[in-house]
Amino acid sequence: MIPGNWLVEAIGYLAAAANVFVFVSNTMIPLRIAAILANALFAAYFFLKGYYPLFALNAFMAPINIFRLRQMQRLIRDMRSATSAASGGEFDYEWLRPYMKHLALPDGLTLYRKGDLSEEAYILVRGRILLRELGVTLEPGAFFGEMGLFTDENRRTATAVAVSEVALLSVRYDELLELAAQNPQFGFYLMKLMMKRMQHNVELARSCSDA
């Protein structure tokens, strides 16, 4: 039995209200949810009215908006994972390997000095690296050397010395920026890591001035 005209019109008004919310929403998740609801209601309204081309359009758009919603939810989960990694968790760098080259350093070799021109960032695969001015020893899995990308004239902010036999993966800054643009999780990880490093530098400067 086809619903009465009042119910059909009510569905239409609800669809219109959901569509208005789509245009006034400031964030993507509520926007996609409202778009899915609007598509479903419009599809029902146009089907009951007999406007089949418009029904087909909304029936086609609903799965697209569901797919986009799932993409956005997955992106948010990835960003949260990146935040955890930058806060001290382990960052999975395996996907970066095809874009990087291998380096091996003997114990005691200086990789770079503070003030040197910087063009590459590194992942420590094996061994330990001492950041001399910061008094920080990096362990395998650490991502470092990226700070020079954001300093004046791309200069190193600390001296990096191998304190054991070291295996590294290196990536050039131009490729690093391209990867950050292509992979939001990595870009967000990089941003959080930089903020953590800058905060550490500020705390180190304060402790030196108080000494």
PELIN-V328210 format. One record per pair of residues at least 12 apart in sequence whose C-alpha atoms are under 10 Angstrom apart, sorted by the first residue. I is the first residue (numbers start at 1). GAP is how many residues later the second one is. D is the distance in whole Angstrom. If there is no record, write none. Layout:
BEGIN
i:I gap:GAP d:D
i:I gap:GAP d:D
END
This chain:
BEGIN
i:2 gap:46 d:8
i:3 gap:45 d:8
i:5 gap:43 d:9
i:5 gap:44 d:9
i:7 gap:38 d:9
i:8 gap:33 d:10
i:8 gap:36 d:8
i:8 gap:37 d:6
i:8 gap:38 d:9
i:8 gap:39 d:10
i:8 gap:40 d:7
i:8 gap:41 d:8
i:9 gap:36 d:8
i:9 gap:39 d:10
i:9 gap:40 d:9
i:10 gap:31 d:10
i:10 gap:35 d:9
i:11 gap:27 d:10
i:11 gap:29 d:10
i:11 gap:30 d:6
i:11 gap:31 d:8
i:11 gap:32 d:10
i:11 gap:33 d:8
i:11 gap:34 d:6
i:11 gap:35 d:10
i:11 gap:37 d:10
i:12 gap:26 d:9
i:12 gap:29 d:7
i:12 gap:30 d:6
i:12 gap:31 d:10
i:12 gap:32 d:8
i:12 gap:33 d:6
i:12 gap:34 d:8
i:12 gap:37 d:10
i:13 gap:28 d:9
i:13 gap:29 d:9
i:13 gap:32 d:9
i:14 gap:23 d:9
i:14 gap:24 d:8
i:14 gap:27 d:7
i:14 gap:28 d:9
i:14 gap:31 d:10
i:15 gap:19 d:9
i:15 gap:20 d:9
i:15 gap:22 d:7
i:15 gap:23 d:5
i:15 gap:24 d:7
i:15 gap:25 d:8
i:15 gap:26 d:5
i:15 gap:27 d:5
i:15 gap:28 d:9
i:15 gap:29 d:9
i:15 gap:30 d:8
i:16 gap:22 d:7
i:16 gap:23 d:10
i:16 gap:25 d:9
i:16 gap:26 d:8
i:17 gap:17 d:9
i:17 gap:20 d:10
i:17 gap:21 d:8
i:18 gap:13 d:9
i:18 gap:15 d:9
i:18 gap:16 d:6
i:18 gap:17 d:7
i:18 gap:18 d:9
i:18 gap:19 d:7
i:18 gap:20 d:5
i:18 gap:21 d:9
i:18 gap:23 d:9
i:18 gap:24 d:10
i:19 gap:12 d:9
i:19 gap:15 d:7
i:19 gap:16 d:6
i:19 gap:17 d:9
i:19 gap:18 d:8
i:19 gap:19 d:5
i:19 gap:20 d:8
i:19 gap:22 d:10
i:19 gap:23 d:9
i:20 gap:14 d:9
i:20 gap:15 d:9
i:20 gap:18 d:9
i:21 gap:12 d:10
i:21 gap:13 d:7
i:21 gap:14 d:8
i:21 gap:17 d:9
i:22 gap:12 d:6
i:22 gap:13 d:6
i:22 gap:14 d:10
i:22 gap:15 d:10
i:22 gap:16 d:8
i:23 gap:12 d:9
i:28 gap:40 d:10
i:28 gap:41 d:8
i:28 gap:44 d:8
i:28 gap:45 d:10
i:29 gap:39 d:9
i:29 gap:40 d:7
i:29 gap:41 d:9
i:29 gap:43 d:7
i:29 gap:44 d:8
i:30 gap:39 d:9
i:31 gap:34 d:10
i:31 gap:38 d:9
i:32 gap:30 d:10
i:32 gap:32 d:10
i:32 gap:33 d:6
i:32 gap:34 d:7
i:32 gap:35 d:10
i:32 gap:36 d:7
i:32 gap:37 d:6
i:32 gap:38 d:10
i:32 gap:40 d:9
i:33 gap:29 d:10
i:33 gap:32 d:8
i:33 gap:33 d:8
i:33 gap:35 d:10
i:33 gap:36 d:7
i:34 gap:31 d:9
i:35 gap:23 d:10
i:35 gap:26 d:9
i:35 gap:27 d:8
i:35 gap:29 d:10
i:35 gap:30 d:7
i:35 gap:31 d:9
i:35 gap:34 d:10
i:36 gap:22 d:9
i:36 gap:23 d:10
i:36 gap:25 d:8
i:36 gap:26 d:5
i:36 gap:27 d:8
i:36 gap:28 d:9
i:36 gap:29 d:6
i:36 gap:30 d:7
i:36 gap:33 d:9
i:37 gap:25 d:8
i:37 gap:28 d:10
i:38 gap:20 d:8
i:38 gap:23 d:10
i:38 gap:24 d:8
i:39 gap:16 d:9
i:39 gap:18 d:9
i:39 gap:19 d:5
i:39 gap:20 d:7
i:39 gap:21 d:9
i:39 gap:22 d:7
i:39 gap:23 d:5
i:39 gap:24 d:9
i:39 gap:26 d:9
i:40 gap:15 d:9
i:40 gap:18 d:7
i:40 gap:19 d:7
i:40 gap:20 d:10
i:40 gap:21 d:9
i:40 gap:22 d:7
i:40 gap:23 d:10
i:41 gap:14 d:10
i:41 gap:17 d:9
i:41 gap:18 d:10
i:42 gap:12 d:8
i:42 gap:13 d:7
i:42 gap:14 d:10
i:42 gap:15 d:9
i:42 gap:16 d:6
i:42 gap:17 d:9
i:43 gap:12 d:4
i:43 gap:13 d:7
i:43 gap:14 d:8
i:43 gap:15 d:5
i:43 gap:16 d:6
i:43 gap:17 d:9
i:43 gap:18 d:10
i:43 gap:19 d:9
i:44 gap:14 d:9
i:44 gap:15 d:9
i:46 gap:12 d:9
i:47 gap:12 d:10
i:75 gap:108 d:10
i:75 gap:109 d:8
i:75 gap:110 d:7
i:76 gap:108 d:10
i:76 gap:109 d:9
i:77 gap:108 d:9
i:78 gap:105 d:10
i:78 gap:106 d:8
i:78 gap:107 d:5
i:78 gap:108 d:9
i:78 gap:110 d:9
i:78 gap:111 d:10
i:79 gap:105 d:7
i:79 gap:106 d:5
i:79 gap:107 d:8
i:79 gap:108 d:9
i:79 gap:109 d:6
i:79 gap:110 d:7
i:80 gap:105 d:8
i:80 gap:108 d:9
i:80 gap:109 d:9
i:81 gap:104 d:8
i:81 gap:105 d:10
i:81 gap:107 d:10
i:81 gap:108 d:9
i:82 gap:102 d:9
i:82 gap:103 d:6
i:82 gap:104 d:7
i:82 gap:105 d:9
i:82 gap:106 d:6
i:82 gap:107 d:5
i:82 gap:108 d:8
i:82 gap:109 d:10
i:82 gap:110 d:8
i:82 gap:111 d:9
i:83 gap:102 d:9
i:83 gap:103 d:10
i:83 gap:105 d:7
i:83 gap:106 d:6
i:83 gap:107 d:9
i:83 gap:108 d:9
i:83 gap:109 d:6
i:83 gap:110 d:8
i:84 gap:105 d:9
i:84 gap:108 d:9
i:85 gap:104 d:7
i:85 gap:105 d:10
i:85 gap:107 d:9
i:85 gap:108 d:9
i:86 gap:57 d:10
i:86 gap:102 d:9
i:86 gap:103 d:6
i:86 gap:104 d:8
i:86 gap:105 d:9
i:86 gap:106 d:6
i:86 gap:107 d:5
i:86 gap:108 d:9
i:86 gap:109 d:9
i:86 gap:110 d:8
i:86 gap:111 d:10
i:87 gap:102 d:9
i:87 gap:105 d:8
i:87 gap:106 d:7
i:87 gap:109 d:8
i:88 gap:54 d:10
i:88 gap:105 d:9
i:88 gap:108 d:10
i:89 gap:52 d:10
i:90 gap:50 d:10
i:90 gap:51 d:7
i:90 gap:52 d:8
i:91 gap:50 d:7
i:91 gap:51 d:8
i:91 gap:52 d:9
i:91 gap:95 d:9
i:91 gap:98 d:9
i:92 gap:49 d:8
i:92 gap:94 d:10
i:93 gap:30 d:8
i:93 gap:32 d:10
i:93 gap:48 d:8
i:93 gap:49 d:10
i:93 gap:50 d:9
i:93 gap:76 d:10
i:93 gap:93 d:9
i:96 gap:27 d:10
i:96 gap:73 d:9
i:96 gap:74 d:10
i:96 gap:75 d:9
i:96 gap:80 d:10
i:96 gap:83 d:9
i:96 gap:90 d:10
i:97 gap:26 d:10
i:97 gap:72 d:7
i:97 gap:73 d:9
i:97 gap:74 d:9
i:98 gap:73 d:10
i:99 gap:70 d:9
i:99 gap:71 d:9
i:99 gap:72 d:7
i:99 gap:73 d:9
i:99 gap:76 d:8
i:99 gap:77 d:9
i:99 gap:80 d:9
i:100 gap:21 d:10
i:100 gap:22 d:9
i:100 gap:23 d:9
i:100 gap:68 d:9
i:100 gap:69 d:6
i:100 gap:70 d:5
i:100 gap:71 d:5
i:100 gap:72 d:8
i:100 gap:75 d:9
i:100 gap:76 d:10
i:101 gap:21 d:10
i:101 gap:67 d:8
i:101 gap:68 d:5
i:101 gap:69 d:5
i:101 gap:70 d:7
i:101 gap:71 d:9
i:102 gap:20 d:10
i:102 gap:21 d:10
i:102 gap:23 d:9
i:102 gap:65 d:7
i:102 gap:66 d:6
i:102 gap:67 d:5
i:102 gap:68 d:7
i:102 gap:69 d:9
i:103 gap:19 d:9
i:103 gap:21 d:10
i:103 gap:22 d:10
i:103 gap:63 d:8
i:103 gap:64 d:6
i:103 gap:65 d:5
i:103 gap:66 d:6
i:103 gap:67 d:7
i:104 gap:21 d:10
i:104 gap:22 d:9
i:104 gap:23 d:10
i:104 gap:58 d:10
i:104 gap:61 d:8
i:104 gap:62 d:6
i:104 gap:63 d:5
i:104 gap:64 d:6
i:104 gap:65 d:9
i:105 gap:22 d:9
i:105 gap:56 d:9
i:105 gap:57 d:7
i:105 gap:58 d:10
i:105 gap:59 d:8
i:105 gap:60 d:6
i:105 gap:61 d:5
i:105 gap:62 d:6
i:105 gap:63 d:8
i:106 gap:21 d:10
i:106 gap:55 d:10
i:106 gap:56 d:7
i:106 gap:57 d:8
i:106 gap:58 d:7
i:106 gap:59 d:5
i:106 gap:60 d:6
i:106 gap:61 d:9
i:107 gap:20 d:9
i:107 gap:21 d:9
i:107 gap:22 d:10
i:107 gap:54 d:8
i:107 gap:55 d:5
i:107 gap:56 d:5
i:107 gap:57 d:4
i:107 gap:58 d:5
i:107 gap:59 d:7
i:108 gap:21 d:10
i:108 gap:22 d:10
i:108 gap:53 d:6
i:108 gap:54 d:5
i:108 gap:55 d:5
i:108 gap:56 d:7
i:108 gap:57 d:8
i:108 gap:58 d:10
i:109 gap:20 d:10
i:109 gap:51 d:9
i:109 gap:52 d:6
i:109 gap:53 d:5
i:109 gap:54 d:8
i:109 gap:55 d:9
i:109 gap:56 d:9
i:109 gap:57 d:9
i:110 gap:19 d:9
i:110 gap:20 d:9
i:110 gap:49 d:7
i:110 gap:50 d:6
i:110 gap:51 d:4
i:110 gap:52 d:6
i:110 gap:53 d:9
i:111 gap:18 d:9
i:111 gap:19 d:10
i:111 gap:48 d:8
i:111 gap:49 d:5
i:111 gap:50 d:6
i:111 gap:51 d:7
i:112 gap:19 d:10
i:112 gap:33 d:9
i:112 gap:44 d:8
i:112 gap:45 d:10
i:112 gap:46 d:8
i:112 gap:47 d:6
i:112 gap:48 d:6
i:112 gap:49 d:7
i:113 gap:18 d:9
i:113 gap:19 d:9
i:113 gap:20 d:10
i:113 gap:42 d:9
i:113 gap:43 d:7
i:113 gap:44 d:8
i:113 gap:45 d:6
i:113 gap:46 d:4
i:113 gap:47 d:6
i:113 gap:48 d:8
i:114 gap:17 d:10
i:114 gap:18 d:9
i:114 gap:19 d:8
i:114 gap:34 d:10
i:114 gap:41 d:7
i:114 gap:42 d:5
i:114 gap:43 d:5
i:114 gap:44 d:4
i:114 gap:45 d:5
i:114 gap:46 d:8
i:115 gap:33 d:9
i:115 gap:38 d:10
i:115 gap:39 d:9
i:115 gap:40 d:5
i:115 gap:41 d:5
i:115 gap:42 d:6
i:115 gap:43 d:7
i:115 gap:44 d:8
i:116 gap:32 d:9
i:116 gap:37 d:10
i:116 gap:38 d:8
i:116 gap:39 d:5
i:116 gap:40 d:5
i:116 gap:41 d:8
i:116 gap:42 d:9
i:116 gap:43 d:9
i:117 gap:31 d:8
i:117 gap:32 d:10
i:117 gap:36 d:8
i:117 gap:37 d:6
i:117 gap:38 d:5
i:117 gap:39 d:6
i:117 gap:40 d:10
i:118 gap:27 d:8
i:118 gap:28 d:9
i:118 gap:29 d:9
i:118 gap:30 d:6
i:118 gap:31 d:7
i:118 gap:33 d:10
i:118 gap:35 d:9
i:118 gap:36 d:6
i:118 gap:37 d:5
i:118 gap:38 d:6
i:118 gap:39 d:9
i:118 gap:54 d:9
i:118 gap:55 d:9
i:119 gap:26 d:9
i:119 gap:27 d:9
i:119 gap:29 d:8
i:119 gap:30 d:7
i:119 gap:35 d:7
i:119 gap:36 d:9
i:119 gap:37 d:9
i:119 gap:51 d:10
i:119 gap:52 d:9
i:119 gap:53 d:6
i:119 gap:54 d:6
i:119 gap:55 d:8
i:120 gap:24 d:9
i:120 gap:25 d:7
i:120 gap:26 d:7
i:120 gap:27 d:10
i:120 gap:28 d:8
i:120 gap:29 d:8
i:120 gap:49 d:10
i:120 gap:50 d:6
i:120 gap:51 d:5
i:120 gap:52 d:4
i:120 gap:53 d:5
i:120 gap:54 d:9
i:120 gap:55 d:9
i:120 gap:56 d:8
i:121 gap:22 d:8
i:121 gap:23 d:6
i:121 gap:24 d:4
i:121 gap:25 d:5
i:121 gap:26 d:8
i:121 gap:27 d:8
i:121 gap:28 d:9
i:121 gap:47 d:10
i:121 gap:48 d:8
i:121 gap:49 d:6
i:121 gap:50 d:5
i:121 gap:51 d:6
i:121 gap:52 d:7
i:121 gap:55 d:8
i:122 gap:19 d:10
i:122 gap:20 d:8
i:122 gap:21 d:6
i:122 gap:22 d:5
i:122 gap:23 d:6
i:122 gap:24 d:8
i:122 gap:46 d:6
i:122 gap:47 d:6
i:122 gap:48 d:4
i:122 gap:49 d:6
i:122 gap:50 d:9
i:123 gap:15 d:10
i:123 gap:16 d:10
i:123 gap:17 d:8
i:123 gap:18 d:6
i:123 gap:19 d:6
i:123 gap:20 d:5
i:123 gap:21 d:6
i:123 gap:22 d:9
i:123 gap:44 d:9
i:123 gap:45 d:6
i:123 gap:46 d:5
i:123 gap:47 d:6
i:123 gap:48 d:9
i:124 gap:14 d:8
i:124 gap:15 d:7
i:124 gap:16 d:5
i:124 gap:17 d:5
i:124 gap:18 d:5
i:124 gap:19 d:7
i:124 gap:20 d:8
i:124 gap:42 d:8
i:124 gap:43 d:6
i:124 gap:44 d:5
i:124 gap:45 d:7
i:124 gap:46 d:9
i:125 gap:14 d:8
i:125 gap:15 d:5
i:125 gap:16 d:6
i:125 gap:17 d:8
i:125 gap:18 d:10
i:125 gap:41 d:8
i:125 gap:42 d:5
i:125 gap:43 d:5
i:125 gap:44 d:7
i:126 gap:13 d:8
i:126 gap:14 d:5
i:126 gap:15 d:8
i:126 gap:16 d:10
i:126 gap:38 d:9
i:126 gap:39 d:8
i:126 gap:40 d:5
i:126 gap:41 d:5
i:126 gap:42 d:7
i:126 gap:43 d:10
i:127 gap:12 d:7
i:127 gap:13 d:6
i:127 gap:14 d:10
i:127 gap:35 d:8
i:127 gap:36 d:8
i:127 gap:37 d:6
i:127 gap:38 d:6
i:127 gap:39 d:5
i:127 gap:40 d:7
i:127 gap:41 d:9
i:128 gap:12 d:7
i:128 gap:14 d:9
i:128 gap:33 d:9
i:128 gap:34 d:6
i:128 gap:35 d:6
i:128 gap:36 d:6
i:128 gap:37 d:8
i:128 gap:38 d:6
i:128 gap:39 d:9
i:129 gap:13 d:9
i:129 gap:15 d:10
i:129 gap:30 d:10
i:129 gap:31 d:6
i:129 gap:32 d:6
i:129 gap:33 d:5
i:129 gap:34 d:6
i:129 gap:35 d:8
i:129 gap:36 d:9
i:129 gap:37 d:8
i:130 gap:28 d:10
i:130 gap:29 d:8
i:130 gap:30 d:6
i:130 gap:31 d:5
i:130 gap:32 d:6
i:130 gap:33 d:6
i:130 gap:34 d:10
i:131 gap:13 d:10
i:131 gap:26 d:9
i:131 gap:27 d:6
i:131 gap:28 d:6
i:131 gap:29 d:5
i:131 gap:30 d:7
i:131 gap:31 d:9
i:132 gap:26 d:7
i:132 gap:27 d:5
i:132 gap:28 d:6
i:132 gap:29 d:7
i:133 gap:24 d:9
i:133 gap:25 d:6
i:133 gap:26 d:7
i:133 gap:27 d:9
i:133 gap:68 d:10
i:133 gap:71 d:10
i:134 gap:23 d:9
i:134 gap:24 d:7
i:134 gap:25 d:9
i:134 gap:26 d:10
i:134 gap:66 d:9
i:134 gap:67 d:8
i:134 gap:70 d:7
i:134 gap:71 d:10
i:135 gap:23 d:10
i:135 gap:69 d:9
i:136 gap:24 d:10
i:137 gap:23 d:9
i:137 gap:24 d:9
i:137 gap:25 d:10
i:137 gap:26 d:9
i:138 gap:22 d:10
i:138 gap:24 d:10
i:138 gap:25 d:10
i:140 gap:26 d:9
i:140 gap:27 d:9
i:140 gap:28 d:9
i:141 gap:27 d:10
i:142 gap:26 d:10
i:143 gap:25 d:10
i:143 gap:26 d:9
i:143 gap:27 d:10
i:143 gap:47 d:9
i:143 gap:50 d:9
i:144 gap:16 d:9
i:144 gap:26 d:10
i:144 gap:49 d:9
i:144 gap:50 d:10
i:144 gap:53 d:10
i:145 gap:12 d:9
i:145 gap:13 d:9
i:145 gap:14 d:10
i:145 gap:15 d:9
i:145 gap:25 d:9
i:145 gap:26 d:10
i:145 gap:28 d:10
i:146 gap:25 d:10
i:146 gap:26 d:10
i:146 gap:27 d:8
i:146 gap:30 d:9
i:146 gap:44 d:8
i:146 gap:47 d:9
i:146 gap:48 d:8
i:147 gap:43 d:10
i:147 gap:46 d:9
i:147 gap:47 d:7
i:147 gap:48 d:10
i:147 gap:50 d:8
i:147 gap:51 d:9
i:148 gap:25 d:9
i:149 gap:23 d:10
i:149 gap:24 d:7
i:149 gap:25 d:9
i:149 gap:27 d:10
i:149 gap:28 d:9
i:150 gap:44 d:9
i:157 gap:44 d:10
i:176 gap:14 d:10
i:177 gap:13 d:10
END
